[in-house]
């Protein structure tokens, strides 16, 4: 039986294969897919684990289906939320306040939220793989309501992806799955910004402490010698437990200076 932790495979809910076997077939061209009862196990429509073991899950919904019952989708996202560290929803199709010409439209009347919403419409379009558009119009629901809902979901940790159709959904899932199987050091996005910050934050407090101790006990430990110690030892406690020979092996330190530093750290001065 397939493991439900999503290790080295992409799990898909049974209903997804029933309602869109074409999507599952496209996924299987690129990754290993196991169809199982995710929803009955309180997990979303697609599920996998990344290189570090974090769990990812994606709920998939058609644009028109979402507009017809936002509460239902929110309940579903809430029900599955605790079973993964990273949660996403995929909205398949288009949502727009603009009526696209030549697209076949079916109208639906929603419950009017307030008097100012009377007469407003929003359109949910289904985009076929070859570009054909069919849509539904919904009265009593505004673009602002959709934007606010998606924003609040993002603030709660549920991000939204938009795809045109099931073919693009397959491409998205495969891309994210493969990207998340890489070790962290292989990711280059924002690398020039994040990596220097991480290095500075790791070394700076230790170096500052060494320079302060050097000043307080007149040990002449400047930035260069502090950096040498920080490169070899993890923190003050690690350094204090070292031997004189360990410290004197560092560039810029002799046995006398090493002994004085360790005596200061151990309170033996």
N, C-alpha and C positions, 0 to 999 in steps of 0.2 A: 504494500500500500504506500502511496506517495506521502512523503513528509509534509506536514502543514506549516513548517517554518519557512518555506519558500527557498530553501538553500539550493543554489545553482539551477533554479528553474522558476518559471513564471506560472503562478497558479491562476486559474480562471474559474469563475462560478459556473455551475451547470446551466443556469438560465442564459448566460451569455452565448454559450454554444447553441442553445435552442433558438434564441431570437436572432443571432447573427453568426451563423457558421462561417461566413466568408471572412469575418474578422479573425476568428480562431485559426482558420487556414492560413491567413497571411502571417500571423504571429509565428506559426510553426515553421514557416520558411526560414526564420532567422534564429529562434530560440526554442528551448525545450519548454513545452506547455503541458501542464497537467490540469485537467478539468475535474473539479471536485465541488462539494457543497459548501462553498465559502460563506454564503449568506446565512445558511442554517447554523453555521459555527460562529455567527456574529462577526463576520469579516466582510470586507467590501468586495467589489466585483473582480478586481485584479490585485494580486498580492505577491510580493517577493521580499527577500532579504538582500541587503547590499554586502559589500566586501567586509565591512566591520560588524555585520550582524544586525544592523538596524532594520526594522520592518517597515516596508512601504506598502500602502494600499491606495487604490484608485476606484472611486465610484464613477460609473459612466451613465450619462443621461442625455436624451435627445432634447434639443432646444425647445421644441413644442411641448414635450412631455413635462419639462421643468416649469414652463410658464403656466401650464394647466393646473399644477399642484406643487408650488414651491414648498409648502409645509411638509409634504411627503418626502421630498428629497432631503430637507433639513433633518427630519426624524431619522432617516436612514444614515446620514452622516454622523449624527449624534450617537446612534445605536452602535456603530462600528468603531467609533473614535478611539476608544481605549485600547484596541487590539493592535495598534501600530504606533511607532514613534513618529512616522511621517505620513500625513494624510492629504489626499488630493481628490478633486473631482474633475472629471472631463465632461465638458458641455459640447455635444456634437451637433454641428449645424451653425446657424446664425441667429442672433437676437438683435433686432434693430427697430427704431421708431419709424423707419422709412419703408414705405411700400414699394417693393421692387417691381418694375414693369414686366409684364409677360409671365410673372410667376403665378401659378394657380393658388388662390387663397381661399381657405375655409375660415369662417368667422366663429368665434366663441365669445360669450358674454361672461365675464367674471364678476364676482361680487365687488361693488363699488366701495372703495375704502373711505372716501370723503367726497364732498360736493365738488371740489376742485378737480377730481379725477374723472368726472363725467365727460364722456365724449373722447377721452384719450384712448389710444390704441398702441399696442406694441406687437411686433411680428416675430414669429419664430419660424425659421426656414430650414428645411431639410435639403442638403446639397448632395446630389447623387455623384458618384465617382467621375462621371463624364460631364458634370456641370449643370445638369438640369435642376431647377429650383421648384420646390413645392412648399407652401407655407400655411400658417394659421395666424389669424389676427385675434388678439385678446383685448377686450375692453375692460377698463377699470383697473389696469395694472400699468405702471409708468416705468420708463427707463430708469428714473431716479431710484425707484424701489429695488430694481435689479442691481444697480451699481452699489447701493448701500448694503444690500445683502451680501454680495460678493466681497465687498471691503470688510465687513464684519467677520465673515468666514476666514479671510486672510489674517485678520488680527487674532483670531482664535487658533491659528495654526493650520487651517485648511486652505491650501492654495488651489486656484482654478486654472486649468488648461482649456483652451478652445481649439477644437479641430473641425474641419469641414465635413468629414464623413468618416465611415468606419475604416477606410483605407489610411487616412491620416491618423486616426486613433491608433491603428496598428503600428504605424511608423513612430509615433510618439512613445508608445509603451516599449517598443524594442530599443529605441535610442536611450531612454532613461534607464532601462534595465541594464544595458551594456555599460553605460556610463557609470552606474553605481557598482559595477563589479570591479572597477579599477581601484588600486590602493590609493590612499589620499595623496601621496607624493606625485602621482601621475596627473593630477588635476592642475591645470594652469590658469583657470579663471581667477582674476584679481591677484595673481601670484605676486606681482611686483608691489602690491599694496600690503597684502597680509603677511607674507613671510618675513620681511624686515621687522614688522611690528612684533611678531611672535618672538623673534630672536632677542630684541631689545628688552621686552618684558621679562624674559627668562633670566637674562644675565644682569640687568641693571641693579636690582635690589641687593644681590649678593656683592657686587662690586662696590656699591655705596657703603655697605656695612664694613667691608674690608678696609676701605679708605678711611672711614671714621675711626675704626680701631687703630689703624696705623697712626692717625693724627693724635688720638688720645694717649697712646703709649709711646709716641715718638719712635715709630718703627720705620718711618720713611717708605710707606707703601702708597705709591701713586697709582695713577690709572693703568699704566703699563704692567706693573707687578700684580695689581689686583686682577687684571684680565688674565694673566698667566695662571693665577690660582683658580679663577672662575672656570677656566678651560679644563682643569683637572679635577676639581672637587665640586660636589653638587650644592653644598650649602655650608653654613657655619658649623653645624654639628658634625658634618662629614669631615671637614677640615680639622676640627678640634680632636677627633679620634685618630688622626693620622700620626705617623711617626716622624721624627726629625729627618730621617733619611728620605721619607716620601716628599716632604716639603722642600728639602735642600736639593732634590732632583729637579725642581722647577727652575726655569731660567730666571736668574736675578736673585736667587736665594742661596746663601751659604749655610753651614751648620749653625753658626751663632745666630744669624737672623731668623732661621727657622725655629730654633729653640726659644728665642724671645717671643716670637709670634704665638707659638703653641702655649707658652706659659701665660701669656695675656689672655688667650681664649679660655684657658682652663682655670683662670683665677689664681694662678700661682705667683703672680708678680707681687 
